[in-house]
């Protein structure tokens, strides 16, 4: 904490009078009631500054004058990285003929650069931009806060063995570990369907085989529809699904239209190749896959129970936040003229 000039002068005067830290602090509390007294370091710093400079004012540190060698190194690193920003620190240090530590220091402290990873996303076709904008405008023009009454759905595979991220998952050890993490060549997996809104989760449902139009429609009729009818204000809800072939089959589309009427977001309305707009993709699956492996399942049945547990424990305020984010993404889609709004 910095003190104004008046208080610094007071501290210096009291030090000359008392020559005792505790007495100076006591005098400060008497003079400035209800204020915390400066600590020992602050008082001695004020005294030392006055003895050295004859002034109680804070003096900004004088920046070090960079050596010619460092200046040349900075310019060389700047030039190399502008041509090839993907160069590693080690490659840069070799090409610039300077140490690894100096190269790293220049990148971080002098050039203020940060190491970003390559990002990937689903490729959009030329026609997709307009479809994404059209959908965003249509949805945002709906009345009655539709983002709070939209059921977004999708399927995803969950493997029995948690995937290892070699880039992000590290161990800080003195020596390289000799033990290995064994992973099966053909791991067991389960296909999970889930739908959720800002108010409720409809799932999970486990497909024993790959999904097709027949078992998907059967799931909608026998599993989802009952839960939907038990939902408060269910007639307000819109239903969304992506463009997977099981979803776009005419039998499925016709059944959903017969149930939801104009509140069904059909294959003509939902923009293709847009996982960045589906809350299942940009939130749900990643959220669950970080949690369902604690504790570690040893069977598919245990994995199912972990999935059920974690889905049930998603906080209500989180659900609402996700769909508020969904609305913001649609607004951003319009601003970006249908282009990607995030990188994955």
GITA-V24089 format. One record per pair of residues at least 4 apart in sequence whose ideal C-beta (glycine too) atoms are under 8 Angstrom apart, sorted by the first residue. I is the first residue (numbers start at 0). J is the second residue. If there is no record, write none. Layout:
i:I j:J
i:I j:J
//
This chain:
i:0 j:37
i:0 j:41
i:1 j:57
i:2 j:6
i:2 j:7
i:2 j:10
i:2 j:37
i:2 j:41
i:2 j:45
i:3 j:7
i:4 j:8
i:4 j:55
i:4 j:56
i:5 j:9
i:6 j:10
i:6 j:27
i:6 j:31
i:7 j:11
i:7 j:45
i:7 j:55
i:7 j:56
i:8 j:12
i:8 j:55
i:9 j:13
i:9 j:27
i:9 j:30
i:10 j:14
i:10 j:23
i:10 j:27
i:10 j:37
i:10 j:41
i:10 j:42
i:10 j:45
i:10 j:46
i:10 j:55
i:11 j:15
i:11 j:45
i:11 j:46
i:11 j:49
i:11 j:55
i:12 j:16
i:13 j:17
i:13 j:22
i:13 j:23
i:13 j:26
i:13 j:27
i:14 j:18
i:14 j:23
i:14 j:42
i:14 j:45
i:14 j:46
i:17 j:22
i:17 j:23
i:17 j:26
i:19 j:23
i:20 j:24
i:20 j:39
i:20 j:42
i:20 j:43
i:21 j:25
i:22 j:26
i:23 j:27
i:23 j:42
i:24 j:28
i:24 j:36
i:24 j:37
i:24 j:42
i:25 j:29
i:25 j:36
i:26 j:30
i:27 j:31
i:27 j:34
i:27 j:36
i:27 j:37
i:28 j:32
i:28 j:34
i:28 j:36
i:37 j:41
i:37 j:42
i:37 j:45
i:38 j:42
i:39 j:43
i:40 j:44
i:41 j:45
i:42 j:46
i:43 j:47
i:44 j:48
i:45 j:49
i:45 j:55
i:46 j:50
i:47 j:51
i:48 j:52
i:48 j:54
i:48 j:55
i:48 j:56
i:48 j:57
i:48 j:58
i:49 j:53
i:49 j:54
i:49 j:55
i:52 j:58
i:54 j:58
i:65 j:69
i:65 j:70
i:65 j:73
i:66 j:70
i:67 j:71
i:68 j:72
i:69 j:73
i:69 j:101
i:69 j:105
i:70 j:74
i:71 j:75
i:72 j:76
i:72 j:95
i:72 j:97
i:72 j:101
i:72 j:102
i:72 j:105
i:73 j:77
i:73 j:105
i:73 j:109
i:73 j:110
i:74 j:78
i:75 j:79
i:75 j:95
i:76 j:80
i:76 j:91
i:76 j:95
i:76 j:102
i:76 j:105
i:76 j:106
i:76 j:110
i:77 j:81
i:77 j:110
i:78 j:82
i:79 j:83
i:79 j:86
i:79 j:91
i:79 j:94
i:79 j:95
i:80 j:84
i:80 j:86
i:80 j:91
i:80 j:106
i:80 j:110
i:80 j:112
i:86 j:90
i:86 j:91
i:86 j:94
i:87 j:91
i:88 j:92
i:88 j:99
i:88 j:102
i:88 j:103
i:88 j:106
i:89 j:93
i:89 j:99
i:90 j:94
i:91 j:95
i:91 j:102
i:91 j:106
i:92 j:96
i:92 j:97
i:92 j:98
i:92 j:99
i:92 j:101
i:92 j:102
i:95 j:102
i:97 j:101
i:97 j:102
i:98 j:102
i:99 j:103
i:100 j:104
i:101 j:105
i:102 j:106
i:103 j:107
i:104 j:108
i:104 j:109
i:105 j:109
i:105 j:110
i:106 j:110
i:106 j:112
i:107 j:111
i:107 j:112
i:116 j:166
i:118 j:342
i:118 j:343
i:119 j:342
i:119 j:343
i:120 j:275
i:120 j:339
i:120 j:341
i:120 j:342
i:120 j:343
i:121 j:272
i:121 j:273
i:121 j:274
i:122 j:272
i:123 j:127
i:123 j:128
i:123 j:131
i:123 j:272
i:123 j:337
i:123 j:338
i:123 j:339
i:124 j:271
i:124 j:272
i:126 j:130
i:127 j:131
i:127 j:270
i:127 j:271
i:127 j:272
i:127 j:273
i:127 j:337
i:128 j:132
i:128 j:336
i:128 j:337
i:128 j:338
i:129 j:133
i:129 j:337
i:130 j:134
i:130 j:270
i:130 j:271
i:130 j:337
i:131 j:135
i:131 j:270
i:131 j:273
i:131 j:276
i:131 j:332
i:131 j:337
i:132 j:136
i:132 j:332
i:132 j:333
i:132 j:336
i:132 j:337
i:133 j:137
i:133 j:270
i:134 j:138
i:134 j:268
i:134 j:269
i:134 j:270
i:134 j:276
i:134 j:329
i:135 j:139
i:135 j:276
i:135 j:329
i:135 j:330
i:135 j:332
i:135 j:333
i:136 j:140
i:136 j:333
i:137 j:141
i:137 j:268
i:138 j:145
i:138 j:146
i:138 j:329
i:139 j:326
i:139 j:329
i:139 j:330
i:139 j:333
i:141 j:145
i:143 j:148
i:143 j:235
i:144 j:148
i:145 j:149
i:145 j:237
i:146 j:197
i:146 j:322
i:146 j:323
i:146 j:325
i:146 j:326
i:147 j:196
i:147 j:197
i:147 j:198
i:147 j:319
i:147 j:322
i:148 j:196
i:148 j:197
i:148 j:198
i:148 j:232
i:148 j:235
i:148 j:236
i:148 j:237
i:149 j:196
i:149 j:197
i:149 j:236
i:149 j:237
i:149 j:238
i:149 j:239
i:149 j:322
i:149 j:325
i:150 j:194
i:150 j:195
i:150 j:196
i:150 j:201
i:150 j:227
i:150 j:236
i:150 j:237
i:150 j:238
i:150 j:239
i:151 j:194
i:151 j:195
i:151 j:196
i:151 j:239
i:151 j:277
i:151 j:278
i:151 j:279
i:151 j:325
i:152 j:192
i:152 j:193
i:152 j:194
i:152 j:201
i:152 j:238
i:152 j:239
i:152 j:240
i:152 j:279
i:153 j:192
i:153 j:193
i:153 j:194
i:153 j:240
i:153 j:241
i:153 j:277
i:153 j:279
i:153 j:280
i:153 j:283
i:153 j:284
i:154 j:190
i:154 j:191
i:154 j:192
i:154 j:193
i:154 j:206
i:154 j:210
i:154 j:243
i:155 j:190
i:155 j:191
i:155 j:279
i:155 j:284
i:156 j:188
i:156 j:189
i:156 j:190
i:156 j:191
i:157 j:188
i:157 j:189
i:157 j:191
i:157 j:287
i:157 j:288
i:157 j:291
i:157 j:302
i:157 j:306
i:158 j:162
i:158 j:186
i:158 j:187
i:158 j:188
i:159 j:186
i:159 j:187
i:159 j:188
i:159 j:296
i:159 j:298
i:159 j:299
i:159 j:302
i:160 j:182
i:160 j:183
i:160 j:186
i:161 j:288
i:161 j:292
i:161 j:295
i:163 j:168
i:163 j:180
i:163 j:182
i:164 j:168
i:170 j:176
i:172 j:176
i:182 j:186
i:183 j:187
i:187 j:299
i:189 j:205
i:189 j:206
i:189 j:299
i:189 j:302
i:189 j:303
i:190 j:205
i:190 j:206
i:190 j:208
i:190 j:209
i:190 j:210
i:191 j:202
i:191 j:203
i:191 j:204
i:191 j:205
i:191 j:206
i:191 j:306
i:192 j:202
i:192 j:203
i:192 j:204
i:192 j:205
i:192 j:206
i:192 j:210
i:192 j:215
i:192 j:218
i:193 j:200
i:193 j:201
i:193 j:202
i:193 j:203
i:193 j:204
i:193 j:279
i:193 j:283
i:193 j:310
i:194 j:200
i:194 j:201
i:194 j:202
i:194 j:223
i:194 j:279
i:195 j:199
i:195 j:200
i:195 j:201
i:195 j:202
i:195 j:278
i:195 j:279
i:195 j:283
i:195 j:313
i:195 j:318
i:196 j:200
i:196 j:201
i:196 j:236
i:196 j:318
i:196 j:322
i:197 j:318
i:197 j:319
i:197 j:321
i:197 j:322
i:197 j:323
i:198 j:230
i:198 j:231
i:198 j:315
i:198 j:318
i:198 j:319
i:199 j:230
i:199 j:318
i:200 j:310
i:200 j:311
i:200 j:313
i:200 j:318
i:201 j:223
i:201 j:226
i:201 j:227
i:202 j:310
i:203 j:303
i:203 j:306
i:203 j:307
i:203 j:310
i:204 j:218
i:204 j:222
i:204 j:223
i:205 j:303
i:206 j:210
i:206 j:214
i:206 j:218
i:208 j:214
i:210 j:214
i:210 j:215
i:210 j:243
i:210 j:245
i:211 j:215
i:211 j:245
i:212 j:216
i:212 j:244
i:212 j:245
i:212 j:248
i:212 j:250
i:212 j:251
i:213 j:217
i:214 j:218
i:215 j:219
i:215 j:245
i:215 j:246
i:215 j:248
i:215 j:251
i:216 j:220
i:216 j:248
i:216 j:250
i:216 j:251
i:216 j:254
i:217 j:221
i:218 j:222
i:218 j:223
i:219 j:223
i:219 j:224
i:219 j:251
i:219 j:254
i:219 j:255
i:220 j:224
i:220 j:254
i:221 j:225
i:222 j:226
i:223 j:227
i:224 j:228
i:224 j:258
i:225 j:229
i:226 j:230
i:227 j:233
i:227 j:236
i:228 j:233
i:229 j:233
i:230 j:236
i:232 j:236
i:236 j:259
i:236 j:262
i:237 j:259
i:237 j:262
i:237 j:263
i:237 j:264
i:238 j:255
i:238 j:258
i:238 j:259
i:238 j:262
i:238 j:263
i:238 j:264
i:239 j:264
i:239 j:269
i:239 j:277
i:240 j:246
i:240 j:255
i:240 j:264
i:240 j:269
i:241 j:246
i:241 j:269
i:241 j:273
i:241 j:274
i:241 j:277
i:242 j:246
i:242 j:247
i:242 j:266
i:242 j:269
i:242 j:271
i:242 j:272
i:243 j:247
i:244 j:248
i:245 j:251
i:246 j:251
i:246 j:252
i:246 j:266
i:247 j:251
i:247 j:252
i:247 j:266
i:248 j:252
i:249 j:253
i:250 j:254
i:251 j:255
i:252 j:256
i:252 j:265
i:252 j:266
i:253 j:257
i:254 j:258
i:255 j:259
i:255 j:263
i:255 j:265
i:256 j:260
i:256 j:263
i:256 j:265
i:258 j:263
i:259 j:263
i:264 j:268
i:264 j:269
i:265 j:269
i:269 j:273
i:270 j:276
i:273 j:277
i:274 j:280
i:274 j:281
i:274 j:343
i:275 j:280
i:275 j:281
i:275 j:328
i:275 j:339
i:275 j:340
i:275 j:341
i:275 j:343
i:276 j:281
i:276 j:325
i:276 j:328
i:276 j:329
i:276 j:332
i:277 j:281
i:278 j:282
i:278 j:283
i:278 j:321
i:278 j:322
i:278 j:324
i:278 j:325
i:279 j:283
i:279 j:284
i:280 j:284
i:281 j:285
i:281 j:324
i:281 j:328
i:281 j:341
i:282 j:286
i:282 j:321
i:282 j:324
i:283 j:287
i:283 j:321
i:284 j:288
i:285 j:289
i:286 j:290
i:286 j:313
i:287 j:291
i:287 j:306
i:287 j:309
i:287 j:310
i:288 j:292
i:290 j:305
i:290 j:309
i:291 j:296
i:291 j:302
i:291 j:305
i:291 j:306
i:291 j:309
i:292 j:296
i:292 j:305
i:293 j:305
i:294 j:305
i:296 j:301
i:296 j:302
i:296 j:304
i:296 j:305
i:297 j:301
i:298 j:302
i:299 j:303
i:300 j:304
i:301 j:305
i:302 j:306
i:303 j:307
i:304 j:308
i:305 j:309
i:306 j:310
i:307 j:311
i:308 j:312
i:309 j:313
i:313 j:317
i:313 j:318
i:314 j:318
i:315 j:319
i:316 j:320
i:317 j:321
i:318 j:322
i:319 j:323
i:320 j:324
i:321 j:325
i:322 j:326
i:323 j:327
i:324 j:328
i:325 j:329
i:326 j:330
i:327 j:331
i:328 j:332
i:328 j:340
i:328 j:341
i:329 j:333
i:330 j:334
i:331 j:335
i:331 j:340
i:332 j:337
i:332 j:340
i:335 j:339
i:335 j:340
//
